[in-house]
Amino acid sequence: MNIRPLDLLDLPLIARHRNDVLTLDSARALTRGHPLGAMGLLAYINPARHLYAAIANGGESALLGGITHTIGEPFAKLLYLAPAARLDAPQLPSLIEHLAAQAGEWRAFHVMAEVDETSAVFAALRMAGFSVYAWQRVWDVTRLGEDSAPSKELWSGARMAELYALQNLYHQIVPPLLYTVEPAPRRIAGFLRVENSRCYASVVSGLYGIVLTPLIHPDENRVGERIAALVSSLAERGGRRVYLNVRSYQTWLEPVLEDLGAKSLPRQAVMVKHLARFIKEGQPARTVPVNVNVQPSHISRMETDE
């Protein structure tokens, strides 16, 4: 089996499988569409993003896969695998490991993948070293804002001055076990409820949709009203659909969304592979650091009579 980067000569193969792809990054798929479509291919020219694709030749057919990484983030994300009809192929774990190795070259500490529980690729990801660290369900909340007027007094675009409050909210909600995989926010990209700092929603938007990921404190009152007000206050939606991504540590929101009439997509496993990285530039210490006292060892010679 041969695994190599995709090149221009593979464009006919990409076109052949463009409608038979399994996407492993839900937010990207819902906001930017097909990873092998025109919008997906434009991502290769984004200077703020690493994007790599590879092909595995061997077996009955070739396998394609892609991985992406935002510069400065500690994690990379598996983007897609294709063809979706051949994800039980024995060479698939090797392709996934090859993509993860590229993430190590980008100095990422983890690789993440989002996959439906019943997908055939679940076993291949486990064989490649991935494990489940959380679950998520995406809810279509588009219609929540169609019948109500915008409510700008409750939510506003968060500012960098509110980063400390957001990080405090994060540490109250997200379990400590997930801190290394899903670190506290280092920048603001979403909406914060004005009245207090117990409701926040990060936002990812694109040509095809808007995905909100909430952090809502369990002590918050009238949560259904808060979510409906958030959706209705989104400006310039332009007919795009709106989704709410609920992780397993926020599952108490799901009955609220059901009461609001939101429609859920299938539950997904959020999987992670931890990467090891060698420190090549390390050098042994040749001198004793300043302000460090070293006590010499005293060895006494014991004489014995033979």
C-alpha positions in Angstrom: 0.0 0.0 0.0 1.2 3.5 -0.9 0.1 6.6 0.9 1.0 10.0 -0.6 -0.2 13.6 -0.7 -3.0 14.5 -3.2 -1.8 16.4 -6.3 -3.4 18.0 -9.4 -3.3 14.7 -11.2 -5.8 13.4 -8.7 -8.6 15.9 -9.6 -10.5 13.3 -11.7 -10.5 11.0 -8.6 -11.7 13.8 -6.4 -14.5 14.6 -8.8 -15.5 11.0 -8.9 -16.0 10.8 -5.1 -17.2 14.3 -4.4 -20.7 13.0 -3.5 -19.5 10.0 -1.5 -17.7 11.6 1.4 -17.9 11.2 5.1 -17.3 14.5 6.9 -15.7 14.4 10.3 -16.0 18.1 11.2 -19.7 18.9 11.7 -19.5 22.7 12.1 -17.3 23.1 9.0 -19.7 20.9 6.9 -22.8 22.8 8.1 -21.3 26.2 7.5 -19.1 25.7 4.4 -20.7 22.7 2.7 -19.1 19.8 0.9 -15.3 19.4 1.8 -14.6 18.4 -1.8 -16.8 21.0 -3.4 -15.7 24.4 -4.7 -15.9 26.1 -1.3 -14.0 23.3 0.3 -11.2 23.5 -2.2 -10.9 27.2 -1.7 -9.8 26.5 1.9 -6.4 25.4 0.6 -5.5 29.1 -0.1 -6.3 30.3 3.4 -3.0 31.4 4.9 -4.3 31.1 8.5 -5.1 27.4 8.1 -3.1 24.3 7.5 -4.9 21.8 5.3 -3.5 18.5 4.0 -5.0 15.7 1.9 -3.7 12.3 1.1 -4.5 9.2 -0.9 -4.0 5.6 -0.1 -3.6 3.3 -3.1 -4.1 -0.4 -2.6 -7.0 -2.9 -2.2 -10.1 -2.6 -4.3 -10.1 1.2 -4.6 -8.2 4.3 -3.5 -9.0 6.0 -0.2 -8.9 9.8 0.3 -8.6 11.7 3.5 -8.1 15.3 4.7 -7.0 17.0 7.9 -7.1 20.7 8.9 -5.5 22.8 11.6 -5.9 26.5 12.5 -2.6 28.1 13.3 -2.2 28.7 17.0 -4.7 26.0 18.1 -3.5 23.0 20.1 -5.6 20.5 18.1 -6.1 19.5 14.5 -9.3 18.0 13.0 -9.9 15.2 10.6 -11.9 16.8 7.9 -13.2 14.0 5.6 -12.7 10.4 4.4 -13.8 9.1 1.0 -15.4 7.1 -0.5 -17.9 6.7 2.2 -19.0 3.3 0.8 -15.4 1.9 1.4 -14.8 2.9 5.0 -14.4 -0.8 6.0 -11.3 -1.1 3.9 -8.3 -2.6 5.8 -6.0 0.2 4.7 -8.1 2.9 6.3 -6.4 2.9 9.8 -3.1 3.4 8.1 -4.4 6.4 6.1 -5.8 7.9 9.4 -2.4 7.5 11.1 -0.7 9.1 8.2 -3.0 12.2 8.5 -2.4 12.3 12.2 1.4 12.3 11.6 0.9 15.5 9.5 -0.8 17.1 12.5 2.3 16.4 14.5 4.3 18.2 12.0 2.1 21.2 12.6 2.9 20.9 16.3 -0.7 20.0 17.2 -1.1 18.0 20.5 -4.4 16.3 19.6 -6.4 15.2 16.5 -10.2 15.3 16.8 -12.9 13.7 14.8 -16.7 13.8 15.0 -18.5 10.7 13.8 -22.0 9.2 14.1 -22.2 6.3 16.6 -23.3 3.8 13.9 -20.7 4.8 11.3 -18.4 2.1 9.9 -15.4 4.4 10.4 -15.8 4.2 14.2 -13.8 0.9 14.4 -11.1 2.3 12.1 -10.6 5.3 14.3 -10.3 3.1 17.4 -7.6 1.1 15.6 -5.8 4.3 14.7 -5.6 5.3 18.4 -8.7 7.4 18.8 -10.9 7.3 21.9 -14.2 8.8 22.8 -14.0 11.8 25.2 -17.5 13.3 24.7 -20.7 13.1 22.8 -22.6 15.8 20.9 -25.8 16.4 19.2 -26.5 19.2 16.6 -29.9 20.8 16.7 -31.5 22.7 13.9 -32.9 25.9 15.6 -33.5 27.9 12.4 -37.3 28.2 13.0 -36.9 29.5 16.5 -36.1 33.0 15.2 -38.5 33.1 12.3 -41.7 34.1 14.2 -40.2 36.6 16.7 -38.7 40.0 16.4 -34.9 40.5 17.0 -34.1 40.8 20.7 -30.8 42.8 20.9 -31.2 43.8 24.6 -30.4 40.2 25.8 -27.4 39.2 23.8 -24.5 41.2 22.3 -21.2 40.4 20.6 -18.7 39.5 23.3 -15.6 41.8 23.7 -12.1 40.9 24.8 -12.7 42.7 28.1 -15.1 40.0 28.9 -12.7 37.1 28.3 -12.0 36.6 32.0 -15.8 36.2 32.7 -16.0 33.7 29.8 -13.1 31.7 31.1 -14.7 31.6 34.5 -18.0 30.3 33.0 -16.0 27.7 31.1 -14.4 26.3 34.3 -17.8 26.1 36.0 -19.3 24.0 33.2 -16.7 21.9 31.4 -15.3 18.9 33.4 -11.6 19.2 34.3 -10.9 15.9 32.5 -11.5 17.7 29.2 -9.3 20.8 29.8 -6.3 19.4 27.9 -8.5 18.4 24.9 -10.9 21.3 24.9 -8.9 24.2 26.5 -10.5 27.4 27.9 -11.2 30.1 25.3 -8.2 32.4 24.6 -10.2 34.8 22.4 -13.7 36.0 22.0 -15.8 34.8 19.0 -19.5 34.8 19.9 -22.3 36.3 21.9 -22.6 36.9 25.6 -25.8 37.6 27.5 -25.7 41.2 28.7 -27.6 40.9 32.0 -25.0 38.5 33.5 -22.1 36.4 32.4 -23.8 33.0 32.7 -24.8 32.5 29.0 -22.3 32.5 26.1 -22.4 31.0 22.6 -19.4 30.7 20.3 -20.2 31.1 16.7 -18.9 29.6 13.4 -20.5 30.9 10.3 -20.1 30.4 6.6 -21.9 30.6 3.3 -24.4 27.8 4.1 -25.1 28.1 7.8 -24.4 29.3 11.3 -23.3 27.0 14.2 -23.6 28.1 17.8 -22.0 26.2 20.7 -23.5 27.2 24.0 -22.0 27.5 27.5 -25.0 28.1 29.7 -24.9 27.8 33.5 -27.4 25.3 35.0 -28.6 27.9 37.4 -29.8 30.2 34.6 -33.6 30.9 34.5 -35.9 30.7 31.4 -33.3 29.0 29.3 -35.7 28.4 26.4 -36.4 32.2 26.2 -32.7 32.9 26.2 -32.0 30.5 23.3 -34.9 31.8 21.3 -33.8 35.4 21.8 -30.2 34.5 20.8 -31.4 32.9 17.5 -33.8 35.8 16.7 -31.1 38.4 17.4 -28.7 37.0 14.7 -28.4 39.8 12.1 -27.9 39.3 8.4 -28.7 35.6 8.3 -29.5 35.8 4.6 -31.6 32.6 4.6 -28.9 30.5 6.2 -29.8 27.7 8.6 -28.9 28.0 12.3 -27.7 25.1 14.4 -26.9 24.6 18.1 -24.2 22.2 19.0 -24.8 20.6 22.4 -22.0 18.7 24.0 -22.5 15.9 26.6 -21.7 18.1 29.6 -24.7 20.3 28.5 -27.2 17.6 27.8 -29.7 19.2 30.2 -30.4 21.7 27.3 -31.8 18.9 25.1 -35.3 18.8 26.7 -35.5 22.6 26.5 -34.7 22.4 22.7 -37.3 19.7 22.3 -39.9 21.9 23.9 -39.0 24.7 21.6 -39.6 22.5 18.6 -35.9 22.2 17.5 -35.0 19.2 15.3 -32.0 17.1 16.3 -29.5 15.4 14.0 -28.0 11.9 15.0 -25.8 11.8 18.1 -22.1 11.8 17.4 -19.1 10.6 19.2 -16.3 13.2 19.6 -13.1 11.3 19.4 -9.5 12.3 20.1 -6.0 11.0 19.4 -3.2 12.3 21.6 0.0 13.0 19.8 3.6 12.7 21.1 6.2 15.2 19.9 10.0 15.0 20.4 11.9 18.0 21.5 14.8 18.0 19.1 16.3 21.3 20.2 17.0 20.2 23.8 20.6 20.3 25.1 22.1 18.8 28.3 23.0 21.4 30.9 26.8 22.0 31.1 26.9 24.4 34.0 25.1 24.7 37.3 22.3 27.3 37.0 22.6 30.5 39.0 21.3 30.6 42.6 21.4 26.8 42.8 23.4 25.2 45.6 24.8 21.8 45.0 25.8 19.8 48.0 28.8 17.6 47.3 28.5 13.9 48.2 30.7 12.7 51.1 31.9 9.1 50.8 33.6 7.5 53.7 36.0 4.7 53.1 35.3 1.8 55.4 38.4 -0.3 56.2 37.9 -4.0 57.1 40.3 -6.6 58.3 40.5 -9.5 56.2 
